[in-house]
């Protein structure tokens, strides 16, 4: 997945789309996921990292991750 080059993302989880003027705030885990996407980590690498770092059930992580990625796609943050 590629982050839209027009999108500005701060280290604190603030996202700004200058083309539309839309802005969003992410929680720390969402910010962490977006940073891993920036580093071209695969979905499997990201999920494994999160499973090791956080006390989360694999099926819950899968559902939450998929919903987050779908949201990023709908908001045109990633392609």
N, CA, C and O atoms as CSV, one atom per row, in Angstrom:
chain,resi,resn,atom,element,x,y,z
A,1,UNK,N,N,0.835,-1.180,0.000
A,1,UNK,CA,C,0.000,0.000,0.000
A,1,UNK,C,C,0.881,1.245,0.000
A,1,UNK,O,O,1.921,1.292,0.656
A,2,UNK,N,N,0.452,2.221,-0.729
A,2,UNK,CA,C,1.228,3.444,-0.870
A,2,UNK,C,C,0.444,4.597,-0.265
A,2,UNK,O,O,-0.748,4.762,-0.525
A,3,UNK,N,N,1.134,5.393,0.546
A,3,UNK,CA,C,0.501,6.576,1.123
A,3,UNK,C,C,0.428,7.651,0.050
A,3,UNK,O,O,1.418,7.935,-0.623
A,4,UNK,N,N,-0.732,8.237,-0.104
A,4,UNK,CA,C,-0.940,9.306,-1.071
A,4,UNK,C,C,0.088,10.407,-0.830
A,4,UNK,O,O,0.193,10.938,0.276
A,5,UNK,N,N,0.842,10.745,-1.871
A,5,UNK,CA,C,1.932,11.723,-1.737
A,5,UNK,C,C,1.442,13.131,-1.393
A,5,UNK,O,O,2.222,13.950,-0.907
A,6,UNK,N,N,0.182,13.419,-1.635
A,6,UNK,CA,C,-0.381,14.737,-1.332
A,6,UNK,C,C,-0.729,14.880,0.149
A,6,UNK,O,O,-0.960,15.987,0.637
A,7,UNK,N,N,-0.765,13.763,0.850
A,7,UNK,CA,C,-1.174,13.755,2.255
A,7,UNK,C,C,0.014,14.067,3.153
A,7,UNK,O,O,1.092,13.494,2.997
A,8,UNK,N,N,-0.192,14.979,4.092
A,8,UNK,CA,C,0.832,15.294,5.093
A,8,UNK,C,C,0.488,14.561,6.382
A,8,UNK,O,O,-0.639,14.637,6.871
A,9,UNK,N,N,1.468,13.854,6.922
A,9,UNK,CA,C,1.265,13.093,8.154
A,9,UNK,C,C,2.323,13.513,9.162
A,9,UNK,O,O,3.520,13.435,8.885
A,10,UNK,N,N,1.879,13.958,10.333
A,10,UNK,CA,C,2.832,14.349,11.375
A,10,UNK,C,C,3.180,13.145,12.237
A,10,UNK,O,O,2.469,12.141,12.221
A,11,UNK,N,N,4.258,13.241,12.981
A,11,UNK,CA,C,4.681,12.172,13.879
A,11,UNK,C,C,3.699,11.965,15.020
A,11,UNK,O,O,3.699,10.910,15.654
A,12,UNK,N,N,2.872,12.951,15.284
A,12,UNK,CA,C,1.904,12.860,16.382
A,12,UNK,C,C,0.554,12.303,15.944
A,12,UNK,O,O,-0.370,12.208,16.751
A,13,UNK,N,N,0.436,11.933,14.664
A,13,UNK,CA,C,-0.794,11.318,14.194
A,13,UNK,C,C,-1.795,12.264,13.579
A,13,UNK,O,O,-2.971,11.923,13.454
A,14,UNK,N,N,-1.358,13.439,13.194
A,14,UNK,CA,C,-2.250,14.392,12.539
A,14,UNK,C,C,-2.084,14.221,11.034
A,14,UNK,O,O,-0.964,14.241,10.522
A,15,UNK,N,N,-3.195,14.055,10.329
A,15,UNK,CA,C,-3.183,13.884,8.878
A,15,UNK,C,C,-3.882,15.078,8.246
A,15,UNK,O,O,-4.947,15.501,8.697
A,16,UNK,N,N,-3.266,15.617,7.193
A,16,UNK,CA,C,-3.861,16.751,6.492
A,16,UNK,C,C,-3.807,16.494,4.992
A,16,UNK,O,O,-2.766,16.133,4.443
A,17,UNK,N,N,-4.954,16.687,4.342
A,17,UNK,CA,C,-5.039,16.572,2.892
A,17,UNK,C,C,-5.188,17.980,2.331
A,17,UNK,O,O,-6.278,18.548,2.394
A,18,UNK,N,N,-4.119,18.558,1.785
A,18,UNK,CA,C,-4.193,19.931,1.280
A,18,UNK,C,C,-5.121,20.099,0.083
A,18,UNK,O,O,-5.612,21.198,-0.175
A,19,UNK,N,N,-5.361,19.020,-0.643
A,19,UNK,CA,C,-6.244,19.101,-1.810
A,19,UNK,C,C,-7.696,19.337,-1.405
A,19,UNK,O,O,-8.444,20.013,-2.111
A,20,UNK,N,N,-8.089,18.773,-0.261
A,20,UNK,CA,C,-9.487,18.902,0.175
A,20,UNK,C,C,-9.647,19.772,1.412
A,20,UNK,O,O,-10.745,20.242,1.711
A,21,UNK,N,N,-8.548,19.987,2.132
A,21,UNK,CA,C,-8.622,20.725,3.390
A,21,UNK,C,C,-9.030,19.853,4.565
A,21,UNK,O,O,-9.160,20.345,5.686
A,22,UNK,N,N,-9.233,18.570,4.322
A,22,UNK,CA,C,-9.632,17.651,5.388
A,22,UNK,C,C,-8.453,17.339,6.296
A,22,UNK,O,O,-7.309,17.248,5.851
A,23,UNK,N,N,-8.756,17.175,7.581
A,23,UNK,CA,C,-7.716,16.780,8.533
A,23,UNK,C,C,-8.294,15.729,9.479
A,23,UNK,O,O,-9.496,15.694,9.744
A,24,UNK,N,N,-7.407,14.881,9.977
A,24,UNK,CA,C,-7.809,13.781,10.839
A,24,UNK,C,C,-6.753,13.607,11.928
A,24,UNK,O,O,-5.584,13.945,11.739
A,25,UNK,N,N,-7.178,13.083,13.054
A,25,UNK,CA,C,-6.258,12.743,14.132
A,25,UNK,C,C,-6.329,11.241,14.362
A,25,UNK,O,O,-7.410,10.653,14.381
A,26,UNK,N,N,-5.171,10.635,14.537
A,26,UNK,CA,C,-5.112,9.191,14.782
A,26,UNK,C,C,-4.651,8.941,16.209
A,26,UNK,O,O,-3.947,9.754,16.807
A,27,UNK,N,N,-5.066,7.798,16.737
A,27,UNK,CA,C,-4.567,7.401,18.047
A,27,UNK,C,C,-3.144,6.846,17.876
A,27,UNK,O,O,-2.702,6.633,16.747
A,28,UNK,N,N,-2.429,6.611,18.971
A,28,UNK,CA,C,-1.030,6.165,18.858
A,28,UNK,C,C,-0.832,4.863,18.076
A,28,UNK,O,O,0.158,4.729,17.357
A,29,UNK,N,N,-1.743,3.913,18.201
A,29,UNK,CA,C,-1.577,2.648,17.476
A,29,UNK,C,C,-1.807,2.867,15.981
A,29,UNK,O,O,-1.069,2.320,15.161
A,30,UNK,N,N,-2.795,3.639,15.622
A,30,UNK,CA,C,-3.039,3.955,14.215
A,30,UNK,C,C,-1.837,4.679,13.621
A,30,UNK,O,O,-1.449,4.416,12.482
A,31,UNK,N,N,-1.256,5.580,14.384
A,31,UNK,CA,C,-0.062,6.307,13.941
A,31,UNK,C,C,1.081,5.325,13.711
A,31,UNK,O,O,1.817,5.426,12.729
A,32,UNK,N,N,1.214,4.391,14.617
A,32,UNK,CA,C,2.260,3.374,14.518
A,32,UNK,C,C,2.069,2.524,13.245
A,32,UNK,O,O,3.038,2.220,12.550
A,33,UNK,N,N,0.837,2.152,12.954
A,33,UNK,CA,C,0.551,1.366,11.755
A,33,UNK,C,C,0.892,2.163,10.501
A,33,UNK,O,O,1.495,1.629,9.571
A,34,UNK,N,N,0.512,3.426,10.473
A,34,UNK,CA,C,0.794,4.255,9.309
A,34,UNK,C,C,2.303,4.412,9.109
A,34,UNK,O,O,2.776,4.423,7.972
A,35,UNK,N,N,3.050,4.533,10.188
A,35,UNK,CA,C,4.505,4.621,10.094
A,35,UNK,C,C,5.086,3.332,9.509
A,35,UNK,O,O,6.022,3.378,8.711
A,36,UNK,N,N,4.534,2.193,9.902
A,36,UNK,CA,C,5.007,0.921,9.357
A,36,UNK,C,C,4.662,0.808,7.873
A,36,UNK,O,O,5.444,0.262,7.095
A,37,UNK,N,N,3.506,1.317,7.481
A,37,UNK,CA,C,3.145,1.328,6.069
A,37,UNK,C,C,4.117,2.205,5.283
A,37,UNK,O,O,4.493,1.868,4.160
A,38,UNK,N,N,4.520,3.321,5.869
A,38,UNK,CA,C,5.493,4.205,5.222
A,38,UNK,C,C,6.819,3.486,4.975
A,38,UNK,O,O,7.524,3.775,4.008
A,39,UNK,N,N,7.145,2.550,5.857
A,39,UNK,CA,C,8.399,1.797,5.744
A,39,UNK,C,C,8.236,0.573,4.844
A,39,UNK,O,O,9.123,-0.278,4.778
A,40,UNK,N,N,7.106,0.489,4.156
A,40,UNK,CA,C,6.808,-0.611,3.241
A,40,UNK,C,C,6.784,-1.978,3.916
A,40,UNK,O,O,7.113,-2.989,3.294
A,41,UNK,N,N,6.395,-2.006,5.189
A,41,UNK,CA,C,6.236,-3.289,5.859
A,41,UNK,C,C,4.976,-3.965,5.314
A,41,UNK,O,O,3.991,-3.300,4.994
A,42,UNK,N,N,5.021,-5.280,5.216
A,42,UNK,CA,C,3.873,-6.025,4.707
A,42,UNK,C,C,2.783,-6.098,5.777
A,42,UNK,O,O,3.027,-5.840,6.956
A,43,UNK,N,N,1.584,-6.452,5.339
A,43,UNK,CA,C,0.472,-6.612,6.277
A,43,UNK,C,C,0.826,-7.653,7.341
A,43,UNK,O,O,0.547,-7.463,8.525
A,44,UNK,N,N,1.432,-8.736,6.913
A,44,UNK,CA,C,1.811,-9.794,7.852
A,44,UNK,C,C,2.844,-9.300,8.868
A,44,UNK,O,O,2.744,-9.612,10.055
A,45,UNK,N,N,3.825,-8.541,8.412
A,45,UNK,CA,C,4.841,-7.997,9.322
A,45,UNK,C,C,4.213,-7.053,10.342
A,45,UNK,O,O,4.555,-7.091,11.523
A,46,UNK,N,N,3.306,-6.220,9.888
A,46,UNK,CA,C,2.643,-5.266,10.781
A,46,UNK,C,C,1.817,-6.005,11.830
A,46,UNK,O,O,1.896,-5.704,13.020
A,47,UNK,N,N,1.038,-6.962,11.382
A,47,UNK,CA,C,0.184,-7.716,12.321
A,47,UNK,C,C,1.016,-8.491,13.325
A,47,UNK,O,O,0.685,-8.520,14.511
A,48,UNK,N,N,2.089,-9.120,12.871
A,48,UNK,CA,C,2.962,-9.863,13.790
A,48,UNK,C,C,3.583,-8.925,14.824
A,48,UNK,O,O,3.675,-9.270,16.002
A,49,UNK,N,N,4.001,-7.759,14.392
A,49,UNK,CA,C,4.563,-6.771,15.308
A,49,UNK,C,C,3.535,-6.382,16.368
A,49,UNK,O,O,3.847,-6.346,17.559
A,50,UNK,N,N,2.317,-6.093,15.934
A,50,UNK,CA,C,1.264,-5.669,16.851
A,50,UNK,C,C,0.867,-6.792,17.810
A,50,UNK,O,O,0.596,-6.542,18.985
A,51,UNK,N,N,0.833,-8.026,17.310
A,51,UNK,CA,C,0.501,-9.166,18.171
A,51,UNK,C,C,1.552,-9.363,19.261
A,51,UNK,O,O,1.226,-9.725,20.392
A,52,UNK,N,N,2.806,-9.124,18.913
A,52,UNK,CA,C,3.882,-9.261,19.896
A,52,UNK,C,C,3.892,-8.106,20.903
A,52,UNK,O,O,4.179,-8.302,22.084
A,53,UNK,N,N,3.580,-6.920,20.426
A,53,UNK,CA,C,3.682,-5.728,21.280
A,53,UNK,C,C,2.469,-5.549,22.194
A,53,UNK,O,O,2.615,-5.114,23.336
A,54,UNK,N,N,1.282,-5.878,21.703
A,54,UNK,CA,C,0.063,-5.610,22.451
A,54,UNK,C,C,-0.662,-6.910,22.809
A,54,UNK,O,O,-0.562,-7.914,22.103
A,55,UNK,N,N,-1.375,-6.863,23.897
A,55,UNK,CA,C,-2.168,-8.009,24.336
A,55,UNK,C,C,-3.505,-7.970,23.603
A,55,UNK,O,O,-4.484,-7.407,24.093
A,56,UNK,N,N,-3.525,-8.580,22.421
A,56,UNK,CA,C,-4.720,-8.540,21.587
A,56,UNK,C,C,-4.931,-9.912,20.943
A,56,UNK,O,O,-3.975,-10.595,20.576
A,57,UNK,N,N,-6.175,-10.291,20.817
A,57,UNK,CA,C,-6.556,-11.526,20.156
A,57,UNK,C,C,-6.334,-11.373,18.654
A,57,UNK,O,O,-6.596,-10.310,18.091
A,58,UNK,N,N,-5.857,-12.424,18.011
A,58,UNK,CA,C,-5.541,-12.356,16.582
A,58,UNK,C,C,-6.751,-11.987,15.730
A,58,UNK,O,O,-6.622,-11.197,14.794
A,59,UNK,N,N,-7.929,-12.544,16.037
A,59,UNK,CA,C,-9.118,-12.233,15.236
A,59,UNK,C,C,-9.582,-10.793,15.448
A,59,UNK,O,O,-10.077,-10.153,14.520
A,60,UNK,N,N,-9.419,-10.287,16.666
A,60,UNK,CA,C,-9.767,-8.888,16.944
A,60,UNK,C,C,-8.821,-7.961,16.184
A,60,UNK,O,O,-9.245,-6.965,15.600
A,61,UNK,N,N,-7.541,-8.303,16.202
A,61,UNK,CA,C,-6.553,-7.502,15.469
A,61,UNK,C,C,-6.881,-7.507,13.983
A,61,UNK,O,O,-6.854,-6.456,13.343
A,62,UNK,N,N,-7.187,-8.662,13.429
A,62,UNK,CA,C,-7.496,-8.764,12.003
A,62,UNK,C,C,-8.667,-7.859,11.633
A,62,UNK,O,O,-8.602,-7.124,10.648
A,63,UNK,N,N,-9.731,-7.913,12.423
A,63,UNK,CA,C,-10.922,-7.095,12.150
A,63,UNK,C,C,-10.603,-5.604,12.265
A,63,UNK,O,O,-10.984,-4.817,11.398
A,64,UNK,N,N,-9.915,-5.223,13.318
A,64,UNK,CA,C,-9.582,-3.811,13.530
A,64,UNK,C,C,-8.636,-3.300,12.453
A,64,UNK,O,O,-8.801,-2.188,11.950
A,65,UNK,N,N,-7.648,-4.110,12.102
A,65,UNK,CA,C,-6.687,-3.722,11.063
A,65,UNK,C,C,-7.397,-3.522,9.731
A,65,UNK,O,O,-7.184,-2.518,9.051
A,66,UNK,N,N,-8.243,-4.484,9.361
A,66,UNK,CA,C,-8.974,-4.384,8.093
A,66,UNK,C,C,-9.869,-3.144,8.061
A,66,UNK,O,O,-9.937,-2.459,7.040
A,67,UNK,N,N,-10.548,-2.854,9.154
A,67,UNK,CA,C,-11.408,-1.661,9.222
A,67,UNK,C,C,-10.582,-0.389,9.085
A,67,UNK,O,O,-10.992,0.547,8.399
A,68,UNK,N,N,-9.416,-0.348,9.737
A,68,UNK,CA,C,-8.552,0.830,9.664
A,68,UNK,C,C,-8.047,1.036,8.236
A,68,UNK,O,O,-8.070,2.155,7.723
A,69,UNK,N,N,-7.594,-0.037,7.596
A,69,UNK,CA,C,-7.101,0.064,6.219
A,69,UNK,C,C,-8.235,0.502,5.286
A,69,UNK,O,O,-8.023,1.348,4.417
A,70,UNK,N,N,-9.414,-0.054,5.454
A,70,UNK,CA,C,-10.568,0.354,4.642
A,70,UNK,C,C,-10.858,1.840,4.808
A,70,UNK,O,O,-11.167,2.529,3.836
A,71,UNK,N,N,-10.760,2.331,6.029
A,71,UNK,CA,C,-10.985,3.757,6.298
A,71,UNK,C,C,-9.926,4.604,5.598
A,71,UNK,O,O,-10.253,5.625,4.993
A,72,UNK,N,N,-8.667,4.192,5.674
A,72,UNK,CA,C,-7.595,4.935,4.999
A,72,UNK,C,C,-7.817,4.987,3.491
A,72,UNK,O,O,-7.565,6.013,2.859
A,73,UNK,N,N,-8.284,3.895,2.922
A,73,UNK,CA,C,-8.555,3.845,1.486
A,73,UNK,C,C,-9.734,4.771,1.137
A,73,UNK,O,O,-9.662,5.532,0.173
A,74,UNK,N,N,-10.806,4.701,1.917
A,74,UNK,CA,C,-11.985,5.542,1.664
A,74,UNK,C,C,-11.665,7.030,1.762
A,74,UNK,O,O,-12.231,7.851,1.040
A,75,UNK,N,N,-10.741,7.365,2.676
A,75,UNK,CA,C,-10.358,8.773,2.866
A,75,UNK,C,C,-9.260,9.196,1.890
A,75,UNK,O,O,-8.778,10.328,1.942
A,76,UNK,N,N,-8.866,8.275,0.994
A,76,UNK,CA,C,-7.829,8.531,-0.013
A,76,UNK,C,C,-6.474,8.853,0.627
A,76,UNK,O,O,-5.692,9.632,0.082
A,77,UNK,N,N,-6.208,8.248,1.780
A,77,UNK,CA,C,-4.924,8.443,2.449
A,77,UNK,C,C,-3.913,7.438,1.927
A,77,UNK,O,O,-2.727,7.745,1.807
A,78,UNK,N,N,-4.388,6.228,1.614
A,78,UNK,CA,C,-3.526,5.233,0.985
A,78,UNK,C,C,-4.172,4.742,-0.297
A,78,UNK,O,O,-5.382,4.844,-0.499
A,79,UNK,N,N,-3.325,4.212,-1.144
A,79,UNK,CA,C,-3.795,3.697,-2.443
A,79,UNK,C,C,-3.498,2.226,-2.531
A,79,UNK,O,O,-3.808,1.593,-3.539
